[in-house]
């Protein structure tokens, strides 16, 4: 199943590689680098942190009990905190790259709103007039497609599981079809404003239900630990999903770094604080759920809540539905926007009909991938966190930032430690992805 999804998304990414920015005609806005009356009012760090928290918390949190099962409290805390710190430093590196890219665009007087704030935009600036562009730009698009479609497939698979017996009919096709149609309608049928309001409402429901969920999970009957704490469980093993990859996917927030950089364009030094504050909440949630579910029996420690029925099952389904909805809406909007842009820029298909086709494919492909098996949710999360997500948000940012600094592109420095931290991030990212590829 994973191979089918990889081939489909990889082929779509290769066929839809956008042309470099300077070959497209775009409407630009000339602005000075210094703050002027035209600059937006300063945004609060707390508001940006709230947006980061909402973007980071999603349906993947349902995999926390299984990913940390059998590790022990020490290794679990180490894995979660280490992943959070690694992702945080890589997020600051990406934010600095985005800020430097926009500063360079200001200096050239060819600034485009929001251009250069994503990994792809930073890659455009870092590889400007260089041959590596032909490798890095397709790689970034392919990683985005693989990460997005794998995450969407995982959310659809979890939704099918939670529907219970309905999802077992005809290999789950009717259930997944209904889920995909509902997701498509929520993201596209009513416009972006309504889609965002639905996501905001689901975020509030998710936060409220999570507190009750942790309490109910903590009250479940535990079993005595049959094995001592083993740090070896943090290491990958052939043929099984690596728990560390699932943890990275759960805590990853790279897709909202561009939002933070855009909100604080006039005061970029606030971005690291917003990233830290916004990601502490998901870390605390993951730690709380892992602690509450420690020593629960079974392959999926949350399954007893569904079997109990009543308020326990309702709370779990409510949290899952709201978490999945926020994740799916955000991913579908991001995927459709990027794919529509690259198809328009490369192929020339720019009509509203073409955009609807892209949206339908962005929904249908991961829906098909979610039918791959009973364990599709966990397998897809593990795949996304093993290769495309760390490649996109943990490997590329330090390399791109290193290129920008070496060429003296931009002026703002957000990531401390000079070359020492950058080299450490490069080594950690390459080692993580390389280990996953070699072992699995």
Steps between C-alpha positions, in 0.01 A plus 500: 500500500780741590673425171186578301453830681867591454491428127181698447609805695853487370379490141265791558780702661745436217245597238403813690837656581453877479726719297739734682343817630689734270358333188141577595326831459373605840359818643754643742477759769791736559563554869787628707672274748449747782166513676269754342142609542401233247626217720236300689460567871716285729349159578508355848730209579216331691269517198762349273576231759130409508499458121809280520339287770185455294702404196723256688232306688307258282367149458849353525482544878285188510818306419688627809399207730603240244824676399613526862366161614772290659761774506471596864459850637868596470545407132157641417579839651843497335355420157229767520723776638784419259266501200349828620842664540621373161187613320516833683856576391420395144191722513711798604741421215209496255365826646838670459521374143154640431588837653828523309323407175242775540768751597688417181180545300447841664852603407436405137164679500323188376320410821192279468269456797566165674762403240804338657326409827462129424773239459451528125535878508817477710635238259435736208708772663775269624548341157460816295720480188637162612479155345387343825161654430421211268539258789384688808179647356361166373610340827311755708182458294524121513555498876205734546273273296614183674473652847161660436340202329637254759364715783163536329485125438571437867216732606257331262608158629446603862158640412410166340612316814287719724190437292509142625303238311408738218865518396519122457252486213652436158852552635401839637430655159158645591633643827811655344293641212270673745795627705675636190185674376444656842861620515477645148180685586639641826818625332369626164122511472442813709815703438819553698338723764241237597766227489716695743203562731426128502864432587493759781184347647652153483814628673296617799311171515827309476658690788200449729457131419873430538499591869212262567661233280825502698304457821306204364814336360676540834206326669522191280624183676875461461713188493827453684805577291636167372833632375746760628540833332688441176677780317560263210133534413581851375718354226350388168458135415437342159140439401333705773407870510754701696333666799734799469370565148142507629603739778664734247188496282275568799698801624601644162384858439714603204201584283401790728846660525423707191185631668703609804763669282231684303325626814824644641664622183568841655633347825649163399681446831164420657465190285721266711305593814172431323630164379611400849176607667284347229671161507528462878125430512510204254803365687316522832193333346708215360678450833169501690337247267808277503512509881127430534516205260815338639461129585171467314459158338440423134649605168295821503469625860204725408281215370353423848331840497314412182401160638363657816256709305307776667674822597851352459445403138322829432790703642757311295296535181441870571871569546588287197239664278604854593874424479463324166282781364753772585781297346313400186366848423841660538677234296243505220513878471881498494525210256242636258661844503850373429394246238270751330785751484754256359256354249407849388862615482644191332216356292292813450178351640372796699122497460257447785414162351866399514521609863196289587666200337816557704295529818317178422827315434656642817208348691464174308863383495549489880150352538608208281820466703300474822350172374837327512436298814379491857818671620502772233471782754817413689695387192429822311591716800824308540585535131432875500712552811780275376586657163302786340424708810856506641641552150273798443510667840820371666756428226434769238470805734852484651660436162304783339576738787868412478497595132322829573745592776802408289378723216405774752136502387297705748616632835284359782642218713254296705675167551782529759826310497627598157629207296518261797123472541442492125749217450348307791153537348628384161662194654194412710263534204709295260561233765129476587376470143791278395438260789135469405579434135773244574328312781156484343 
